[in-house]
Amino acid sequence: MPTCDLQTLSLDQLKTGQKGRVIKIESTSKEIKRRLLDMGITPGVVVEIKHIAPLGDPYDIKVRDYDLCVRKADLSFIEVHPL
């Protein structure tokens, strides 16, 4: 039986201009997970890294058809398949 060996990364590991498909959110904090889901970052959605601040935090990302500014620490909870 063939296995699916897709690479997964946390969203904060993508570089500017890269896209990834959200697999899951792995936060132990229900508040952070709820906030990310409320922002539209749900499993299956494609997220693009638009810009990273000069000091590496925060990140501007494109989700669905709008832009968000999210802290790097919060992006580390989001597991994606790079596209």
N, CA, C and O atoms as a CHARMM CRD file, in Angstrom:
* protein
*
  332
    1    1 MET  N      0.84500  -1.17800   0.00000 PROA 1      0.00000
    2    1 MET  CA     0.00000   0.00000   0.00000 PROA 1      0.00000
    3    1 MET  C      0.88800   1.23800   0.00000 PROA 1      0.00000
    4    1 MET  O      1.75700   1.35900   0.86300 PROA 1      0.00000
    5    2 PRO  N      0.69600   2.16600  -0.94600 PROA 2      0.00000
    6    2 PRO  CA     1.52300   3.37200  -0.97200 PROA 2      0.00000
    7    2 PRO  C      1.22700   4.25800   0.22800 PROA 2      0.00000
    8    2 PRO  O      0.09200   4.34900   0.69600 PROA 2      0.00000
    9    3 THR  N      2.27200   4.90400   0.70900 PROA 3      0.00000
   10    3 THR  CA     2.08800   5.81900   1.83100 PROA 3      0.00000
   11    3 THR  C      2.17700   7.25100   1.34100 PROA 3      0.00000
   12    3 THR  O      2.87700   7.54300   0.37200 PROA 3      0.00000
   13    4 CYS  N      1.48600   8.11600   1.99500 PROA 4      0.00000
   14    4 CYS  CA     1.50700   9.54400   1.68400 PROA 4      0.00000
   15    4 CYS  C      2.59700  10.17800   2.53700 PROA 4      0.00000
   16    4 CYS  O      2.45200  10.27700   3.75500 PROA 4      0.00000
   17    5 ASP  N      3.69200  10.61000   1.90100 PROA 5      0.00000
   18    5 ASP  CA     4.83300  11.12500   2.63800 PROA 5      0.00000
   19    5 ASP  C      4.98900  12.62100   2.37500 PROA 5      0.00000
   20    5 ASP  O      6.03900  13.06400   1.90900 PROA 5      0.00000
   21    6 LEU  N      3.97900  13.37700   2.66400 PROA 6      0.00000
   22    6 LEU  CA     4.03900  14.81100   2.45700 PROA 6      0.00000
   23    6 LEU  C      4.76500  15.47200   3.61800 PROA 6      0.00000
   24    6 LEU  O      4.59300  15.09600   4.77700 PROA 6      0.00000
   25    7 GLN  N      5.57600  16.46200   3.28100 PROA 7      0.00000
   26    7 GLN  CA     6.31800  17.19800   4.28500 PROA 7      0.00000
   27    7 GLN  C      5.37400  18.14000   5.03100 PROA 7      0.00000
   28    7 GLN  O      4.52800  18.78800   4.41500 PROA 7      0.00000
   29    8 THR  N      5.51300  18.21500   6.31900 PROA 8      0.00000
   30    8 THR  CA     4.73400  19.18300   7.09100 PROA 8      0.00000
   31    8 THR  C      5.69100  20.09100   7.84800 PROA 8      0.00000
   32    8 THR  O      6.74600  19.66100   8.31600 PROA 8      0.00000
   33    9 LEU  N      5.30300  21.34100   7.95600 PROA 9      0.00000
   34    9 LEU  CA     6.07200  22.35700   8.67200 PROA 9      0.00000
   35    9 LEU  C      5.11000  23.17300   9.50700 PROA 9      0.00000
   36    9 LEU  O      3.89700  23.13200   9.29800 PROA 9      0.00000
   37   10 SER  N      5.65700  23.91300  10.45300 PROA 10     0.00000
   38   10 SER  CA     4.80700  24.90400  11.10700 PROA 10     0.00000
   39   10 SER  C      4.79100  26.14300  10.21600 PROA 10     0.00000
   40   10 SER  O      5.74300  26.39500   9.47700 PROA 10     0.00000
   41   11 LEU  N      3.72700  26.89800  10.28800 PROA 11     0.00000
   42   11 LEU  CA     3.54500  28.03700   9.36700 PROA 11     0.00000
   43   11 LEU  C      4.65000  29.07800   9.51100 PROA 11     0.00000
   44   11 LEU  O      4.96800  29.76100   8.53700 PROA 11     0.00000
   45   12 ASP  N      5.24000  29.21800  10.68600 PROA 12     0.00000
   46   12 ASP  CA     6.30800  30.20400  10.86800 PROA 12     0.00000
   47   12 ASP  C      7.61000  29.79700  10.18100 PROA 12     0.00000
   48   12 ASP  O      8.54200  30.60000  10.12200 PROA 12     0.00000
   49   13 GLN  N      7.70100  28.56600   9.65700 PROA 13     0.00000
   50   13 GLN  CA     8.90300  28.11500   8.94900 PROA 13     0.00000
   51   13 GLN  C      8.86200  28.43800   7.45900 PROA 13     0.00000
   52   13 GLN  O      9.87300  28.29100   6.77100 PROA 13     0.00000
   53   14 LEU  N      7.70600  28.87900   6.94500 PROA 14     0.00000
   54   14 LEU  CA     7.62500  29.25400   5.53500 PROA 14     0.00000
   55   14 LEU  C      8.28700  30.61000   5.33200 PROA 14     0.00000
   56   14 LEU  O      8.35900  31.42700   6.25000 PROA 14     0.00000
   57   15 LYS  N      8.77200  30.83500   4.10800 PROA 15     0.00000
   58   15 LYS  CA     9.41100  32.10500   3.76700 PROA 15     0.00000
   59   15 LYS  C      8.41300  33.00900   3.04100 PROA 15     0.00000
   60   15 LYS  O      7.35100  32.55700   2.61200 PROA 15     0.00000
   61   16 THR  N      8.75900  34.27000   2.91200 PROA 16     0.00000
   62   16 THR  CA     7.91700  35.23200   2.22900 PROA 16     0.00000
   63   16 THR  C      7.58400  34.73900   0.82400 PROA 16     0.00000
   64   16 THR  O      8.47000  34.33500   0.07100 PROA 16     0.00000
   65   17 GLY  N      6.30000  34.77600   0.48100 PROA 17     0.00000
   66   17 GLY  CA     5.83700  34.33600  -0.83400 PROA 17     0.00000
   67   17 GLY  C      5.44000  32.87200  -0.88900 PROA 17     0.00000
   68   17 GLY  O      4.78500  32.44900  -1.84100 PROA 17     0.00000
   69   18 GLN  N      5.81900  32.09700   0.10100 PROA 18     0.00000
   70   18 GLN  CA     5.44300  30.67600   0.10800 PROA 18     0.00000
   71   18 GLN  C      4.00800  30.51200   0.58900 PROA 18     0.00000
   72   18 GLN  O      3.48000  31.31900   1.35400 PROA 18     0.00000
   73   19 LYS  N      3.39600  29.42100   0.10400 PROA 19     0.00000
   74   19 LYS  CA     2.04100  29.08700   0.51200 PROA 19     0.00000
   75   19 LYS  C      2.03000  27.72000   1.16600 PROA 19     0.00000
   76   19 LYS  O      2.88600  26.87700   0.89600 PROA 19     0.00000
   77   20 GLY  N      1.05500  27.51400   2.02200 PROA 20     0.00000
   78   20 GLY  CA     0.89000  26.21500   2.66200 PROA 20     0.00000
   79   20 GLY  C     -0.57700  25.93500   2.92100 PROA 20     0.00000
   80   20 GLY  O     -1.37700  26.84400   3.14300 PROA 20     0.00000
   81   21 ARG  N     -0.91000  24.65200   2.88800 PROA 21     0.00000
   82   21 ARG  CA    -2.29000  24.24600   3.19400 PROA 21     0.00000
   83   21 ARG  C     -2.33900  23.80500   4.65600 PROA 21     0.00000
   84   21 ARG  O     -1.56300  22.94600   5.07300 PROA 21     0.00000
   85   22 VAL  N     -3.24600  24.38900   5.42800 PROA 22     0.00000
   86   22 VAL  CA    -3.34200  24.10500   6.85800 PROA 22     0.00000
   87   22 VAL  C     -3.80900  22.66900   7.07500 PROA 22     0.00000
   88   22 VAL  O     -4.81200  22.22900   6.51300 PROA 22     0.00000
   89   23 ILE  N     -3.05300  21.94900   7.90700 PROA 23     0.00000
   90   23 ILE  CA    -3.40300  20.58000   8.27600 PROA 23     0.00000
   91   23 ILE  C     -4.13500  20.58800   9.61200 PROA 23     0.00000
   92   23 ILE  O     -5.22900  20.03600   9.73000 PROA 23     0.00000
   93   24 LYS  N     -3.52900  21.21700  10.61700 PROA 24     0.00000
   94   24 LYS  CA    -4.17400  21.28200  11.92300 PROA 24     0.00000
   95   24 LYS  C     -3.53700  22.37600  12.77100 PROA 24     0.00000
   96   24 LYS  O     -2.46300  22.88500  12.45100 PROA 24     0.00000
   97   25 ILE  N     -4.20600  22.72100  13.83600 PROA 25     0.00000
   98   25 ILE  CA    -3.69600  23.68300  14.80100 PROA 25     0.00000
   99   25 ILE  C     -3.41300  22.91600  16.08100 PROA 25     0.00000
  100   25 ILE  O     -4.30200  22.27400  16.64100 PROA 25     0.00000
  101   26 GLU  N     -2.16900  22.98500  16.54200 PROA 26     0.00000
  102   26 GLU  CA    -1.74800  22.16600  17.67500 PROA 26     0.00000
  103   26 GLU  C     -1.49100  22.97400  18.93300 PROA 26     0.00000
  104   26 GLU  O     -0.50000  22.71200  19.61600 PROA 26     0.00000
  105   27 SER  N     -2.30300  23.91000  19.26400 PROA 27     0.00000
  106   27 SER  CA    -2.11300  24.68300  20.48200 PROA 27     0.00000
  107   27 SER  C     -2.76200  23.96700  21.66400 PROA 27     0.00000
  108   27 SER  O     -3.85400  23.41200  21.54500 PROA 27     0.00000
  109   28 THR  N     -2.08000  23.98700  22.79300 PROA 28     0.00000
  110   28 THR  CA    -2.67600  23.42500  24.00600 PROA 28     0.00000
  111   28 THR  C     -3.63800  24.41800  24.63800 PROA 28     0.00000
  112   28 THR  O     -4.45700  24.05300  25.48300 PROA 28     0.00000
  113   29 SER  N     -3.53500  25.67000  24.22500 PROA 29     0.00000
  114   29 SER  CA    -4.42900  26.71000  24.73800 PROA 29     0.00000
  115   29 SER  C     -5.69500  26.77100  23.87900 PROA 29     0.00000
  116   29 SER  O     -5.62800  27.02400  22.67600 PROA 29     0.00000
  117   30 LYS  N     -6.82700  26.54000  24.49900 PROA 30     0.00000
  118   30 LYS  CA    -8.09400  26.60300  23.77000 PROA 30     0.00000
  119   30 LYS  C     -8.36900  28.00900  23.25700 PROA 30     0.00000
  120   30 LYS  O     -8.99000  28.17200  22.20700 PROA 30     0.00000
  121   31 GLU  N     -7.91100  29.03700  23.99100 PROA 31     0.00000
  122   31 GLU  CA    -8.14400  30.42500  23.57600 PROA 31     0.00000
  123   31 GLU  C     -7.39900  30.74800  22.28000 PROA 31     0.00000
  124   31 GLU  O     -7.95800  31.35900  21.36900 PROA 31     0.00000
  125   32 ILE  N     -6.14100  30.33400  22.20700 PROA 32     0.00000
  126   32 ILE  CA    -5.35800  30.60400  20.98800 PROA 32     0.00000
  127   32 ILE  C     -5.95000  29.83900  19.81100 PROA 32     0.00000
  128   32 ILE  O     -6.11400  30.39900  18.72700 PROA 32     0.00000
  129   33 LYS  N     -6.26900  28.57300  20.01400 PROA 33     0.00000
  130   33 LYS  CA    -6.85300  27.77400  18.92800 PROA 33     0.00000
  131   33 LYS  C     -8.16400  28.39400  18.45400 PROA 33     0.00000
  132   33 LYS  O     -8.40400  28.48600  17.25000 PROA 33     0.00000
  133   34 ARG  N     -9.01200  28.81900  19.38500 PROA 34     0.00000
  134   34 ARG  CA   -10.30500  29.44600  19.04700 PROA 34     0.00000
  135   34 ARG  C    -10.07700  30.72500  18.25300 PROA 34     0.00000
  136   34 ARG  O    -10.76900  30.97700  17.26600 PROA 34     0.00000
  137   35 ARG  N     -9.08700  31.55400  18.69000 PROA 35     0.00000
  138   35 ARG  CA    -8.81800  32.82300  18.00500 PROA 35     0.00000
  139   35 ARG  C     -8.34400  32.57500  16.58100 PROA 35     0.00000
  140   35 ARG  O     -8.78900  33.25800  15.65800 PROA 35     0.00000
  141   36 LEU  N     -7.44300  31.60600  16.38400 PROA 36     0.00000
  142   36 LEU  CA    -6.95600  31.29700  15.03400 PROA 36     0.00000
  143   36 LEU  C     -8.09100  30.78100  14.14900 PROA 36     0.00000
  144   36 LEU  O     -8.18600  31.15600  12.98000 PROA 36     0.00000
  145   37 LEU  N     -8.95100  29.92200  14.70200 PROA 37     0.00000
  146   37 LEU  CA   -10.09700  29.42200  13.92900 PROA 37     0.00000
  147   37 LEU  C    -11.05000  30.56300  13.58700 PROA 37     0.00000
  148   37 LEU  O    -11.57500  30.61700  12.47500 PROA 37     0.00000
  149   38 ASP  N    -11.27900  31.47600  14.53200 PROA 38     0.00000
  150   38 ASP  CA   -12.16600  32.61900  14.28300 PROA 38     0.00000
  151   38 ASP  C    -11.61600  33.54500  13.19600 PROA 38     0.00000
  152   38 ASP  O    -12.38300  34.22200  12.51200 PROA 38     0.00000
  153   39 MET  N    -10.27600  33.57600  13.03500 PROA 39     0.00000
  154   39 MET  CA    -9.67000  34.40400  11.99200 PROA 39     0.00000
  155   39 MET  C     -9.75600  33.73600  10.62400 PROA 39     0.00000
  156   39 MET  O     -9.33900  34.32100   9.62500 PROA 39     0.00000
  157   40 GLY  N    -10.29400  32.51500  10.56700 PROA 40     0.00000
  158   40 GLY  CA   -10.45700  31.82400   9.29300 PROA 40     0.00000
  159   40 GLY  C     -9.35200  30.84700   8.97800 PROA 40     0.00000
  160   40 GLY  O     -9.32100  30.27500   7.88800 PROA 40     0.00000
  161   41 ILE  N     -8.43500  30.64300   9.92200 PROA 41     0.00000
  162   41 ILE  CA    -7.34500  29.69100   9.70600 PROA 41     0.00000
  163   41 ILE  C     -7.86500  28.32400  10.14300 PROA 41     0.00000
  164   41 ILE  O     -7.74700  27.92900  11.30300 PROA 41     0.00000
  165   42 THR  N     -8.44000  27.62400   9.18100 PROA 42     0.00000
  166   42 THR  CA    -9.06800  26.33000   9.45800 PROA 42     0.00000
  167   42 THR  C     -8.38700  25.25300   8.61400 PROA 42     0.00000
  168   42 THR  O     -7.76800  25.57400   7.60000 PROA 42     0.00000
  169   43 PRO  N     -8.48900  23.99400   9.00700 PROA 43     0.00000
  170   43 PRO  CA    -7.87600  22.92100   8.20800 PROA 43     0.00000
  171   43 PRO  C     -8.37200  22.95000   6.75700 PROA 43     0.00000
  172   43 PRO  O     -9.56800  23.07300   6.49200 PROA 43     0.00000
  173   44 GLY  N     -7.41600  22.83200   5.82800 PROA 44     0.00000
  174   44 GLY  CA    -7.73300  22.81900   4.40200 PROA 44     0.00000
  175   44 GLY  C     -7.55400  24.15400   3.71200 PROA 44     0.00000
  176   44 GLY  O     -7.46000  24.19400   2.48500 PROA 44     0.00000
  177   45 VAL  N     -7.50400  25.25300   4.45500 PROA 45     0.00000
  178   45 VAL  CA    -7.38000  26.57200   3.83800 PROA 45     0.00000
  179   45 VAL  C     -5.91400  26.81300   3.43500 PROA 45     0.00000
  180   45 VAL  O     -4.99200  26.32800   4.09100 PROA 45     0.00000
  181   46 VAL  N     -5.72100  27.56700   2.34800 PROA 46     0.00000
  182   46 VAL  CA    -4.37600  27.91500   1.88300 PROA 46     0.00000
  183   46 VAL  C     -3.99100  29.26400   2.48200 PROA 46     0.00000
  184   46 VAL  O     -4.76000  30.22400   2.43300 PROA 46     0.00000
  185   47 VAL  N     -2.78600  29.31800   3.05000 PROA 47     0.00000
  186   47 VAL  CA    -2.26000  30.53200   3.67400 PROA 47     0.00000
  187   47 VAL  C     -0.97700  30.91500   2.95700 PROA 47     0.00000
  188   47 VAL  O     -0.13800  30.05700   2.68400 PROA 47     0.00000
  189   48 GLU  N     -0.81600  32.20100   2.65000 PROA 48     0.00000
  190   48 GLU  CA     0.39400  32.70100   2.00800 PROA 48     0.00000
  191   48 GLU  C      1.10100  33.67300   2.93800 PROA 48     0.00000
  192   48 GLU  O      0.46300  34.52900   3.55200 PROA 48     0.00000
  193   49 ILE  N      2.42100  33.54100   3.04300 PROA 49     0.00000
  194   49 ILE  CA     3.21900  34.49100   3.81400 PROA 49     0.00000
  195   49 ILE  C      3.44800  35.70700   2.92200 PROA 49     0.00000
  196   49 ILE  O      4.14500  35.59900   1.91300 PROA 49     0.00000
  197   50 LYS  N      2.88500  36.85000   3.26500 PROA 50     0.00000
  198   50 LYS  CA     2.99800  38.05900   2.44500 PROA 50     0.00000
  199   50 LYS  C      4.23900  38.88400   2.81700 PROA 50     0.00000
  200   50 LYS  O      4.94300  39.38800   1.94200 PROA 50     0.00000
  201   51 HSD  N      4.49400  39.01300   4.10900 PROA 51     0.00000
  202   51 HSD  CA     5.59500  39.86400   4.56000 PROA 51     0.00000
  203   51 HSD  C      5.96700  39.47400   5.98500 PROA 51     0.00000
  204   51 HSD  O      5.10800  39.11700   6.79200 PROA 51     0.00000
  205   52 ILE  N      7.25000  39.54800   6.27600 PROA 52     0.00000
  206   52 ILE  CA     7.73200  39.30600   7.63900 PROA 52     0.00000
  207   52 ILE  C      8.38800  40.59500   8.11800 PROA 52     0.00000
  208   52 ILE  O      9.22300  41.16300   7.41300 PROA 52     0.00000
  209   53 ALA  N      8.02400  41.05500   9.29600 PROA 53     0.00000
  210   53 ALA  CA     8.57400  42.29100   9.84100 PROA 53     0.00000
  211   53 ALA  C     10.09700  42.19100   9.93800 PROA 53     0.00000
  212   53 ALA  O     10.63600  41.09300  10.07400 PROA 53     0.00000
  213   54 PRO  N     10.79700  43.32900   9.86900 PROA 54     0.00000
  214   54 PRO  CA    12.26900  43.31200   9.86400 PROA 54     0.00000
  215   54 PRO  C     12.90400  42.55400  11.03800 PROA 54     0.00000
  216   54 PRO  O     13.97200  41.96500  10.87500 PROA 54     0.00000
  217   55 LEU  N     12.28800  42.55700  12.17900 PROA 55     0.00000
  218   55 LEU  CA    12.85000  41.83000  13.32800 PROA 55     0.00000
  219   55 LEU  C     12.29400  40.41400  13.43500 PROA 55     0.00000
  220   55 LEU  O     12.52300  39.73300  14.43400 PROA 55     0.00000
  221   56 GLY  N     11.56400  39.96400  12.40900 PROA 56     0.00000
  222   56 GLY  CA    11.08400  38.58800  12.36600 PROA 56     0.00000
  223   56 GLY  C      9.74700  38.32700  13.00800 PROA 56     0.00000
  224   56 GLY  O      9.31400  37.17700  13.07700 PROA 56     0.00000
  225   57 ASP  N      9.08200  39.35400  13.47900 PROA 57     0.00000
  226   57 ASP  CA     7.78800  39.19600  14.13000 PROA 57     0.00000
  227   57 ASP  C      7.08300  40.55000  14.13900 PROA 57     0.00000
  228   57 ASP  O      7.71700  41.53100  14.52700 PROA 57     0.00000
  229   58 PRO  N      5.85600  40.66900  13.75200 PROA 58     0.00000
  230   58 PRO  CA     4.88500  39.67400  13.33300 PROA 58     0.00000
  231   58 PRO  C      4.98700  39.34700  11.83600 PROA 58     0.00000
  232   58 PRO  O      5.84100  39.87300  11.12400 PROA 58     0.00000
  233   59 TYR  N      4.08600  38.46200  11.38400 PROA 59     0.00000
  234   59 TYR  CA     3.98300  38.04800   9.99200 PROA 59     0.00000
  235   59 TYR  C      2.68600  38.58900   9.40900 PROA 59     0.00000
  236   59 TYR  O      1.64700  38.57300  10.06900 PROA 59     0.00000
  237   60 ASP  N      2.75100  39.07400   8.16100 PROA 60     0.00000
  238   60 ASP  CA     1.53400  39.40000   7.41400 PROA 60     0.00000
  239   60 ASP  C      1.21200  38.19400   6.55700 PROA 60     0.00000
  240   60 ASP  O      2.04600  37.74600   5.77100 PROA 60     0.00000
  241   61 ILE  N      0.01200  37.66800   6.70200 PROA 61     0.00000
  242   61 ILE  CA    -0.37600  36.47900   5.94100 PROA 61     0.00000
  243   61 ILE  C     -1.67600  36.75800   5.19500 PROA 61     0.00000
  244   61 ILE  O     -2.47200  37.60800   5.59500 PROA 61     0.00000
  245   62 LYS  N     -1.87300  36.02500   4.10800 PROA 62     0.00000
  246   62 LYS  CA    -3.12000  36.11300   3.35000 PROA 62     0.00000
  247   62 LYS  C     -3.88900  34.81400   3.56900 PROA 62     0.00000
  248   62 LYS  O     -3.39500  33.72300   3.28600 PROA 62     0.00000
  249   63 VAL  N     -5.10500  34.96000   4.07700 PROA 63     0.00000
  250   63 VAL  CA    -5.98700  33.82700   4.32800 PROA 63     0.00000
  251   63 VAL  C     -7.29500  34.11400   3.61500 PROA 63     0.00000
  252   63 VAL  O     -7.89000  35.17600   3.79500 PROA 63     0.00000
  253   64 ARG  N     -7.73800  33.16300   2.80500 PROA 64     0.00000
  254   64 ARG  CA    -8.95000  33.35300   1.99100 PROA 64     0.00000
  255   64 ARG  C     -8.73800  34.59700   1.13300 PROA 64     0.00000
  256   64 ARG  O     -7.83000  34.54900   0.30300 PROA 64     0.00000
  257   65 ASP  N     -9.44500  35.66400   1.23500 PROA 65     0.00000
  258   65 ASP  CA    -9.16800  36.85700   0.42500 PROA 65     0.00000
  259   65 ASP  C     -8.86400  38.07500   1.27600 PROA 65     0.00000
  260   65 ASP  O     -9.13500  39.20000   0.85600 PROA 65     0.00000
  261   66 TYR  N     -8.31200  37.87900   2.45100 PROA 66     0.00000
  262   66 TYR  CA    -7.95500  39.02300   3.28500 PROA 66     0.00000
  263   66 TYR  C     -6.60000  38.80600   3.94200 PROA 66     0.00000
  264   66 TYR  O     -6.10200  37.68400   4.03200 PROA 66     0.00000
  265   67 ASP  N     -6.01600  39.91400   4.40000 PROA 67     0.00000
  266   67 ASP  CA    -4.69500  39.88400   5.03000 PROA 67     0.00000
  267   67 ASP  C     -4.83200  39.98300   6.54400 PROA 67     0.00000
  268   67 ASP  O     -5.70100  40.68500   7.06000 PROA 67     0.00000
  269   68 LEU  N     -3.96700  39.27500   7.23600 PROA 68     0.00000
  270   68 LEU  CA    -3.92100  39.29900   8.69600 PROA 68     0.00000
  271   68 LEU  C     -2.49300  39.54900   9.14300 PROA 68     0.00000
  272   68 LEU  O     -1.54300  39.23600   8.42400 PROA 68     0.00000
  273   69 CYS  N     -2.34600  40.11200  10.32900 PROA 69     0.00000
  274   69 CYS  CA    -1.04300  40.27600  10.95500 PROA 69     0.00000
  275   69 CYS  C     -1.07200  39.39100  12.21100 PROA 69     0.00000
  276   69 CYS  O     -1.87300  39.61300  13.11900 PROA 69     0.00000
  277   70 VAL  N     -0.18400  38.38200  12.24800 PROA 70     0.00000
  278   70 VAL  CA    -0.22000  37.37600  13.31100 PROA 70     0.00000
  279   70 VAL  C      1.17600  37.22700  13.90000 PROA 70     0.00000
  280   70 VAL  O      2.17400  37.26900  13.18100 PROA 70     0.00000
  281   71 ARG  N      1.23200  37.05200  15.23100 PROA 71     0.00000
  282   71 ARG  CA     2.51500  36.85600  15.89800 PROA 71     0.00000
  283   71 ARG  C      3.15200  35.52800  15.47200 PROA 71     0.00000
  284   71 ARG  O      2.45700  34.54200  15.22600 PROA 71     0.00000
  285   72 LYS  N      4.47400  35.52400  15.39300 PROA 72     0.00000
  286   72 LYS  CA     5.22100  34.32000  15.01700 PROA 72     0.00000
  287   72 LYS  C      4.91000  33.17500  15.97800 PROA 72     0.00000
  288   72 LYS  O      4.77900  32.03000  15.54600 PROA 72     0.00000
  289   73 ALA  N      4.79100  33.45900  17.25100 PROA 73     0.00000
  290   73 ALA  CA     4.51600  32.41200  18.24200 PROA 73     0.00000
  291   73 ALA  C      3.19100  31.71700  17.94100 PROA 73     0.00000
  292   73 ALA  O      3.07900  30.50200  18.10500 PROA 73     0.00000
  293   74 ASP  N      2.19100  32.47600  17.50400 PROA 74     0.00000
  294   74 ASP  CA     0.89500  31.86900  17.18000 PROA 74     0.00000
  295   74 ASP  C      0.97600  31.03000  15.90200 PROA 74     0.00000
  296   74 ASP  O      0.31600  29.99700  15.79300 PROA 74     0.00000
  297   75 LEU  N      1.79000  31.48100  14.93100 PROA 75     0.00000
  298   75 LEU  CA     1.93500  30.71100  13.68500 PROA 75     0.00000
  299   75 LEU  C      2.63000  29.37700  13.92300 PROA 75     0.00000
  300   75 LEU  O      2.44200  28.42900  13.16000 PROA 75     0.00000
  301   76 SER  N      3.43100  29.30400  14.97700 PROA 76     0.00000
  302   76 SER  CA     4.14300  28.04800  15.24500 PROA 76     0.00000
  303   76 SER  C      3.19400  26.91900  15.63100 PROA 76     0.00000
  304   76 SER  O      3.58200  25.75100  15.59900 PROA 76     0.00000
  305   77 PHE  N      1.95900  27.24900  15.99600 PROA 77     0.00000
  306   77 PHE  CA     0.97800  26.22500  16.35700 PROA 77     0.00000
  307   77 PHE  C      0.25600  25.65300  15.13500 PROA 77     0.00000
  308   77 PHE  O     -0.48500  24.67700  15.25500 PROA 77     0.00000
  309   78 ILE  N      0.46900  26.25500  13.95700 PROA 78     0.00000
  310   78 ILE  CA    -0.26900  25.86600  12.75800 PROA 78     0.00000
  311   78 ILE  C      0.59900  24.96100  11.89400 PROA 78     0.00000
  312   78 ILE  O      1.65900  25.37900  11.42700 PROA 78     0.00000
  313   79 GLU  N      0.16400  23.74100  11.68000 PROA 79     0.00000
  314   79 GLU  CA     0.90400  22.78200  10.85900 PROA 79     0.00000
  315   79 GLU  C      0.37400  22.85500   9.43200 PROA 79     0.00000
  316   79 GLU  O     -0.83600  22.82000   9.20700 PROA 79     0.00000
  317   80 VAL  N      1.31100  22.96000   8.45000 PROA 80     0.00000
  318   80 VAL  CA     0.91800  23.10200   7.04500 PROA 80     0.00000
  319   80 VAL  C      1.71400  22.15600   6.16300 PROA 80     0.00000
  320   80 VAL  O      2.79500  21.69700   6.53200 PROA 80     0.00000
  321   81 HSD  N      1.15400  21.87200   4.98000 PROA 81     0.00000
  322   81 HSD  CA     1.88800  21.23600   3.89000 PROA 81     0.00000
  323   81 HSD  C      2.31300  22.37200   2.96500 PROA 81     0.00000
  324   81 HSD  O      1.44700  23.08600   2.45800 PROA 81     0.00000
  325   82 PRO  N      3.60800  22.57100   2.72300 PROA 82     0.00000
  326   82 PRO  CA     4.04500  23.60800   1.77900 PROA 82     0.00000
  327   82 PRO  C      3.53000  23.29500   0.37200 PROA 82     0.00000
  328   82 PRO  O      3.50900  22.13700  -0.04300 PROA 82     0.00000
  329   83 LEU  N      3.11700  24.32800  -0.35300 PROA 83     0.00000
  330   83 LEU  CA     2.62000  24.16400  -1.72700 PROA 83     0.00000
  331   83 LEU  C      3.64500  24.67000  -2.72100 PROA 83     0.00000
  332   83 LEU  O      3.41300  24.61700  -3.92800 PROA 83     0.00000
